Amino acid sequence: MPTPPAFTTTAPAIRLHLRASPSGSAAASSSSAVSRRRRRYTPLRCSYSNYSTSEMEAGAGTALYPLHRSKTIHLVRHAQGIHNVAGEKDYNAYMSEELLDAQLTPLGWTQVDCLREHVTKCGLAKKIELVITSPLLRTMQTAVGVFGGGNYTDGVGASPLMVEGAGQSGRQAISSLNCPPFLAVEACREHLGVHPCDKRSSITKYHTLFPAIDFSLIENDEDVLWKPDVREANESVAARGMKFIDWLWTREEKEIAIVSHSGFLYHTLNMYGKECHPTIAEELGKHFNNCELRSMVLVDRSMLGSGTPTCNFPGKIPAGLDLPSDVAEEKRVEEARKN
């Protein structure tokens, strides 16, 4: 089992690329189609020219990476929680013990249903190989509600992802069948400390509410990371986020959904935005709405990833003569020099 990321600073070893998400709007699709019909493309012509290195570098706006050195991640902020409602009315409400490990509101569950419908219609639900969730009540409710199986039926041979009514939800139990595995990871939690809404319950309690979620990477039953008098700094959250993103390369899965929090997502993505074009940086740096989904491509620029290509083919099967013309020319020139 991969070791969970520690909360220490690390330099970014990967690059984030935005990936367009399928739209659920028919109007948007129609408008896009009209736009494509009206668009005029400049033809790409192939002609001989002596390009200088400076000219090629100046026009380099794209990059190529091997497919096996990339992953697709789908970032989701949890749906509306009771702390969001209380905190918007009065910021001091975030200090209320009544918001301890805040659960979703009825509106939040409606948001979950809407996102579930979207990921099902666009086909994303069938692509996800793993769902990683912050181990707080609102994120786990969102994760299993969006990516979990259907309604749970007693007597089936698998534990439910969520039991009936978990966290005052008033919802039916959710099945763990026909869906990806779920893994709880502390490193993608919200700011630690001070606000009771960001303090988790015990893992013992969570096991009873979410029997099929894997909590094996969480070392302590009680929340030892949350401190009542110290709020985690933004810089610490960002460093933790980068460490978490690097840790994803220890996973074999190539398509991963991550359900987390506004502050964690905002500060992590802003760190990666610093090396991007201003337009991309602005897009990365926007706060997430409740239950918003954004898809990104991770590119391994170091050797963090240990995966091997699954689609590459070595060629020369059956074996035969295949010396490329440019290599043949180099070989001819080299032999001429020797003579």
C-alpha positions as CSV (number, residue, x, y, z in Angstrom):
1,M,0.0,0.0,0.0
2,P,1.5,3.4,-0.9
3,T,2.6,5.6,2.0
4,P,0.3,8.6,2.4
5,P,2.0,12.0,1.8
6,A,3.5,13.8,4.8
7,F,2.7,17.4,5.5
8,T,6.1,18.8,4.3
9,T,7.2,21.3,1.6
10,T,8.3,20.0,-1.7
11,A,9.1,21.4,-5.1
12,P,6.5,20.7,-7.9
13,A,7.6,17.7,-9.9
14,I,4.7,17.7,-12.3
15,R,2.7,20.0,-14.4
16,L,-1.0,20.6,-14.4
17,H,-2.9,21.0,-17.6
18,L,-6.6,22.0,-17.9
19,R,-8.8,19.4,-19.6
20,A,-12.1,20.5,-21.1
21,S,-15.1,18.8,-19.4
22,P,-18.1,17.7,-21.3
23,S,-20.9,20.1,-21.1
24,G,-24.4,19.1,-20.1
25,S,-26.0,22.1,-21.7
26,A,-27.8,21.5,-25.0
27,A,-27.8,25.2,-25.7
28,A,-24.0,25.4,-25.2
29,S,-23.6,22.4,-27.6
30,S,-25.7,24.1,-30.2
31,S,-23.8,27.4,-29.9
32,S,-20.5,25.5,-30.1
33,A,-21.6,23.8,-33.3
34,V,-22.6,27.1,-34.9
35,S,-19.3,28.6,-33.9
36,R,-17.4,25.7,-35.5
37,R,-19.3,26.1,-38.8
38,R,-18.5,29.8,-38.9
39,R,-14.8,29.4,-37.9
40,R,-12.2,29.6,-40.7
41,Y,-8.9,27.9,-40.2
42,T,-5.6,28.9,-41.7
43,P,-4.4,25.9,-43.8
44,L,-1.2,24.2,-42.5
45,R,1.2,23.9,-45.4
46,C,4.2,21.7,-45.5
47,S,7.1,23.4,-47.2
48,Y,10.9,23.4,-47.0
49,S,12.4,26.2,-44.9
50,N,15.5,26.8,-42.9
51,Y,14.0,27.7,-39.5
52,S,16.3,29.0,-36.9
53,T,16.4,27.7,-33.4
54,S,15.2,31.0,-32.0
55,E,12.2,31.0,-34.4
56,M,11.2,27.5,-33.3
57,E,11.5,28.4,-29.6
58,A,9.5,31.6,-30.0
59,G,6.6,29.6,-31.5
60,A,6.6,26.8,-29.0
61,G,3.2,27.1,-27.3
62,T,2.6,23.3,-26.9
63,A,4.5,20.4,-25.5
64,L,4.6,16.6,-26.0
65,Y,4.9,14.1,-23.2
66,P,4.7,10.2,-23.3
67,L,1.1,9.1,-22.4
68,H,2.3,6.8,-19.7
69,R,3.8,9.8,-17.9
70,S,0.4,11.4,-17.5
71,K,-2.7,11.0,-15.4
72,T,-6.1,12.6,-15.5
73,I,-7.6,13.8,-12.2
74,H,-11.1,15.1,-11.7
75,L,-11.2,17.6,-8.8
76,V,-14.4,18.1,-6.9
77,R,-15.3,20.5,-4.1
78,H,-17.8,19.1,-1.7
79,A,-21.5,20.1,-2.0
80,Q,-23.0,22.8,0.3
81,G,-22.5,22.0,4.0
82,I,-24.3,23.5,7.0
83,H,-21.1,25.5,7.8
84,N,-21.3,27.2,4.3
85,V,-24.8,28.5,5.1
86,A,-24.0,29.6,8.7
87,G,-20.6,31.1,7.8
88,E,-22.0,33.2,4.9
89,K,-24.6,34.7,7.3
90,D,-22.0,35.3,10.1
91,Y,-18.3,34.5,9.8
92,N,-18.1,34.0,13.5
93,A,-20.3,30.9,13.1
94,Y,-17.3,29.0,11.8
95,M,-16.2,28.9,15.5
96,S,-19.3,27.1,16.6
97,E,-19.0,23.7,18.0
98,E,-22.4,22.9,16.5
99,L,-20.7,22.8,13.1
100,L,-18.3,20.1,14.2
101,D,-17.5,17.9,11.1
102,A,-20.2,19.7,9.2
103,Q,-22.6,17.6,7.1
104,L,-24.3,18.4,3.8
105,T,-27.5,20.5,3.7
106,P,-30.6,19.3,1.8
107,L,-29.6,21.7,-1.0
108,G,-26.1,20.1,-0.9
109,W,-27.6,16.7,-1.6
110,T,-29.5,18.1,-4.5
111,Q,-26.2,19.4,-5.9
112,V,-24.7,15.9,-5.4
113,D,-27.6,14.5,-7.5
114,C,-27.0,17.0,-10.3
115,L,-23.3,16.2,-10.5
116,R,-24.0,12.5,-10.4
117,E,-26.4,12.9,-13.3
118,H,-23.7,14.9,-15.2
119,V,-20.8,12.4,-14.7
120,T,-23.2,9.6,-15.7
121,K,-24.4,11.2,-18.9
122,C,-21.0,12.3,-20.1
123,G,-19.5,8.9,-19.5
124,L,-17.0,10.0,-16.8
125,A,-18.5,7.8,-14.1
126,K,-17.3,4.7,-16.1
127,K,-13.8,6.0,-16.5
128,I,-12.9,6.7,-12.9
129,E,-10.6,4.0,-11.5
130,L,-10.3,5.4,-8.0
131,V,-12.1,8.0,-5.8
132,I,-9.9,9.7,-3.2
133,T,-11.8,11.7,-0.6
134,S,-10.9,13.9,2.3
135,P,-12.0,12.1,5.5
136,L,-14.5,14.7,6.6
137,L,-18.3,14.0,6.7
138,R,-19.2,16.4,3.9
139,T,-16.6,15.3,1.5
140,M,-17.3,11.6,2.0
141,Q,-21.1,12.2,1.6
142,T,-20.3,14.1,-1.7
143,A,-17.9,11.4,-2.9
144,V,-20.2,8.4,-2.4
145,G,-23.2,10.4,-3.6
146,V,-21.6,11.3,-6.9
147,F,-19.4,8.3,-7.7
148,G,-20.9,5.5,-5.7
149,G,-23.2,2.7,-6.8
150,G,-27.0,2.8,-6.7
151,N,-29.3,2.3,-3.7
152,Y,-28.0,-0.5,-1.4
153,T,-30.1,-3.6,-1.0
154,D,-29.8,-5.7,2.2
155,G,-28.4,-9.1,1.8
156,V,-26.0,-8.4,-1.1
157,G,-22.5,-9.7,-0.7
158,A,-20.8,-6.3,-0.3
159,S,-20.8,-3.6,2.4
160,P,-22.5,-0.3,1.6
161,L,-20.5,2.8,0.9
162,M,-22.8,4.7,3.1
163,V,-25.4,3.5,5.5
164,E,-29.0,4.8,5.5
165,G,-29.3,8.3,7.1
166,A,-25.5,8.7,7.6
167,G,-24.7,12.2,8.9
168,Q,-28.4,13.3,9.2
169,S,-28.7,12.9,5.5
170,G,-32.1,11.3,5.3
171,R,-30.8,9.4,2.3
172,Q,-31.0,5.7,1.5
173,A,-27.9,3.5,1.8
174,I,-25.5,3.7,-1.1
175,S,-24.1,0.5,-2.7
176,S,-20.4,-0.2,-3.2
177,L,-21.2,-2.4,-6.3
178,N,-20.6,-1.2,-9.9
179,C,-18.4,1.7,-8.8
180,P,-14.6,2.4,-8.3
181,P,-12.9,1.9,-4.9
182,F,-12.9,4.8,-2.4
183,L,-9.9,5.8,-0.4
184,A,-9.8,8.3,2.4
185,V,-6.6,10.5,2.6
186,E,-5.8,13.1,5.2
187,A,-3.5,15.1,3.0
188,C,-6.3,16.6,0.9
189,R,-8.2,18.0,3.9
190,E,-9.2,21.6,4.4
191,H,-7.2,24.1,6.5
192,L,-6.4,22.4,9.8
193,G,-7.3,23.9,13.2
194,V,-9.5,26.5,14.9
195,H,-12.7,25.9,12.9
196,P,-14.7,23.0,14.4
197,C,-16.3,22.4,11.0
198,D,-12.9,21.3,9.7
199,K,-12.3,18.8,12.5
200,R,-13.1,15.2,11.6
201,S,-14.8,12.6,13.7
202,S,-13.1,9.3,14.7
203,I,-12.3,6.7,12.2
204,T,-14.2,4.2,14.4
205,K,-17.3,6.3,13.8
206,Y,-16.7,6.7,10.1
207,H,-16.3,2.9,9.7
208,T,-19.9,2.5,10.9
209,L,-21.2,5.3,8.5
210,F,-19.1,4.4,5.5
211,P,-18.3,0.7,5.7
212,A,-16.8,0.3,2.2
213,I,-14.5,3.3,2.2
214,D,-10.9,2.4,2.8
215,F,-9.4,4.2,5.8
216,S,-6.2,2.2,6.0
217,L,-3.9,5.1,5.1
218,I,-5.1,7.1,8.2
219,E,-2.8,6.4,11.1
220,N,-4.8,7.8,14.1
221,D,-8.4,7.1,15.1
222,E,-8.9,10.5,16.6
223,D,-8.1,13.8,14.7
224,V,-4.6,14.6,16.1
225,L,-3.9,17.1,13.2
226,W,-6.6,19.6,14.2
227,K,-5.5,22.1,16.9
228,P,-8.1,24.4,18.6
229,D,-5.8,27.4,18.7
230,V,-3.7,27.2,15.6
231,R,-5.1,27.7,12.1
232,E,-2.9,26.2,9.3
233,A,-1.3,28.9,7.1
234,N,-2.1,29.2,3.4
235,E,1.5,28.4,2.5
236,S,1.3,25.1,4.5
237,V,-1.9,24.1,2.7
238,A,-0.3,24.8,-0.7
239,A,2.8,22.8,0.2
240,R,0.7,19.9,1.5
241,G,-1.3,20.1,-1.7
242,M,1.8,19.8,-3.9
243,K,3.0,16.9,-1.9
244,F,-0.3,15.2,-2.3
245,I,-0.2,15.7,-6.1
246,D,3.3,14.2,-6.2
247,W,2.0,11.3,-4.2
248,L,-0.6,10.5,-6.8
249,W,2.3,9.1,-8.9
250,T,2.7,6.2,-6.5
251,R,-0.8,5.1,-7.5
252,E,-1.3,2.8,-10.5
253,E,-4.6,4.3,-11.5
254,K,-4.6,6.7,-14.5
255,E,-8.0,8.3,-14.0
256,I,-8.7,9.5,-10.4
257,A,-11.5,11.6,-8.8
258,I,-10.5,13.7,-5.8
259,V,-13.2,15.2,-3.5
260,S,-11.8,17.9,-1.4
261,H,-12.3,21.5,-0.1
262,S,-12.3,25.1,-1.3
263,G,-9.2,26.2,0.5
264,F,-7.1,23.1,-0.3
265,L,-8.0,23.2,-4.0
266,Y,-7.5,27.0,-4.3
267,H,-4.1,27.2,-2.7
268,T,-2.8,24.1,-4.4
269,L,-3.8,25.0,-7.9
270,N,-2.5,28.6,-7.5
271,M,1.0,27.2,-6.8
272,Y,0.9,25.3,-10.1
273,G,-0.5,28.3,-11.8
274,K,2.6,30.3,-11.2
275,E,4.4,28.5,-14.0
276,C,1.6,28.8,-16.5
277,H,0.5,31.4,-19.1
278,P,-1.5,34.2,-17.3
279,T,-4.7,33.0,-18.9
280,I,-4.3,29.5,-17.6
281,A,-3.1,30.7,-14.2
282,E,-6.3,32.8,-13.9
283,E,-8.4,29.8,-14.7
284,L,-6.5,27.6,-12.3
285,G,-6.7,30.3,-9.6
286,K,-10.5,30.6,-9.4
287,H,-12.3,29.4,-6.3
288,F,-14.4,26.3,-6.7
289,N,-18.2,26.5,-6.3
290,N,-19.9,23.9,-4.2
291,C,-20.0,20.5,-6.0
292,E,-18.0,22.0,-9.0
293,L,-16.0,19.5,-11.1
294,R,-12.8,20.4,-13.0
295,S,-10.7,18.0,-14.9
296,M,-6.9,18.3,-15.1
297,V,-4.0,16.4,-16.8
298,L,-0.9,15.7,-14.7
299,V,2.3,15.4,-16.5
300,D,5.3,13.8,-14.8
301,R,8.4,16.0,-15.6
302,S,10.7,14.0,-13.3
303,M,10.9,10.2,-12.6
304,L,8.2,10.1,-9.9
305,G,6.0,7.9,-12.1
306,S,7.0,4.2,-12.4
307,G,4.4,3.2,-14.9
308,T,5.3,1.6,-18.2
309,P,3.5,2.3,-21.5
310,T,0.5,0.1,-22.2
311,C,-0.3,1.2,-25.7
312,N,3.2,1.6,-27.2
313,F,4.3,-1.1,-29.7
314,P,8.0,-1.8,-30.3
315,G,7.7,-2.3,-34.0
316,K,10.0,-4.4,-36.3
317,I,7.8,-7.4,-35.8
318,P,8.5,-9.4,-38.0
319,A,12.1,-8.1,-38.1
320,G,13.3,-6.5,-41.3
321,L,15.5,-3.7,-42.7
322,D,14.2,-0.3,-41.5
323,L,17.1,2.2,-41.4
324,P,15.5,5.6,-41.6
325,S,16.6,7.8,-44.5
326,D,18.0,10.6,-42.2
327,V,20.0,8.0,-40.2
328,A,21.2,6.5,-43.5
329,E,22.5,9.9,-44.6
330,E,24.3,10.5,-41.3
331,K,25.9,7.0,-41.6
332,R,27.0,7.8,-45.2
333,V,28.6,11.1,-44.2
334,E,30.3,9.5,-41.2
335,E,31.8,6.7,-43.4
336,A,32.9,9.3,-46.0
337,R,34.8,11.1,-43.2
338,K,36.6,7.9,-42.2
339,N,37.7,7.3,-45.8
